[in-house]
C-alpha cells in the first residue's frame, strides 16, 4: 500500500519531468525492496508545486501500513534511500517523511485490473 506523493518546486520541475519515468521506477523499486511490499500495491505520484514551497525544494510523503516487520531501522533506511534518489535527481534540497498508518484505520479499493 505504500503511496508516495512527491511534490517538487517549480525550479526543479523541468529537471524532474525529463527524468520522471526513471525516477518513478527507482522510487517504486526502493519502496518494494525497503518496505517488502507487493509491487502492484505501490503508487508513486510526482507533481509540481505552483509556487516555491516553504522548506525543501522537494517533498516526498510516503504513507504505508504499519507492521512490526517494518521496524524503525527499516523505515529510516528506506527514507534515506528515497532521499538519496531524489537528491541525485534534483540536485536540490529534499525532505522525506514515511508515515505509518494502523491497518485497522485504512479502507481501500483498487480497480481489479490494477492488481493484475
N, C-alpha and C positions, 0 to 999 in steps of 0.2 A: 503494500500500500504506500510505499514512500512517494510523496508528492513533492517535487522540487519546483519552487517558484523562484526564478532568477530575474531580478529587476536590475537593469543597467542604466547608468546615467547617459544622457544624450551624447556626451563627449566620447563614450566608448561604444555606442550603439552600432555605428558603421563597422567597426572592427569585429564586433560580435556577429553581426549579420553575415559577414563574409565567412565566418567560421562556425556558424550556428549548427549545421548538421554534425560536424565532427565534435563540437563542444557538447551537444546534446547526447551524442553516443558515449562520449567519455564520462559524462556525469552519470548516465544510466549504468554504465559498467561499474563505476565507483560505488554507486548505491547498491547494486546487486551483490557485488563482492563484499563491500563493507558491512552491509546490514543483513546479508544472507537472505535475500528475498527472491521471489519469483520474478523474472524479468517482465512478465506480462502485466505485473501489477505496478510497475514503476511509471510515473507520469513526470515528465520534465517539460516545463514551460519557460520560455525566455521572452521577456517583454522589455520595452524601453520606457523609461520614465519620461514624462512630458517636460519636466524641469530638473535642474540639478538637485539631487537628493541631499538632505542634511545627513552628514555621516560619510559613509564609504560610497565610492562610485558604483560598486556592485553589491547587491544584497541577495543572498541565497537563503531562502527559508525552506526547510525540509520537514514536513510533518510525516510521522510514521507511527505504527502501532508499537506501543511499549511492550517489552518482553524481558524476562530475566536473562535470556541469551544475549540481548543487546546491552551489554554492560557499559558502564561509563567509559571504560578504556576503549571499547569498540566504537562507541559513538564519537569520542574525541578523535580517534584515529580517522574515522570516516569524515568528520568535519574538517580536519586538517587536509585530507586528500582532496576534498571538494574545493577547499580554499586554494590549494596549490594549482589545481586545474584552472580555476577561474582567474587567479592572479597571472598565471602564464599566458592565458588567452587575452587578458585585457591590459596587462602591464600597469594596472592601477589598483587602488585600494579595494579590498574585498572584506565583507562581513558575512559569515556563515552561521546559521542557527539551526540545530536539529531539535525538533520539538516532538517529544514522545507523548502520545495520547493513549489513555487507557482504552483497550479494545472494547470494553463494555460501553464506552461512550461514543462509539463510531457506528454509524449506519452507512451502508454502501450499496451502490447499484451500478453495474457496468453493462454496457451492451454486450450480448453474448459473443459477437464477432471480435470484440476487443480482447477476449481471452482465448482466442484460437491460436 
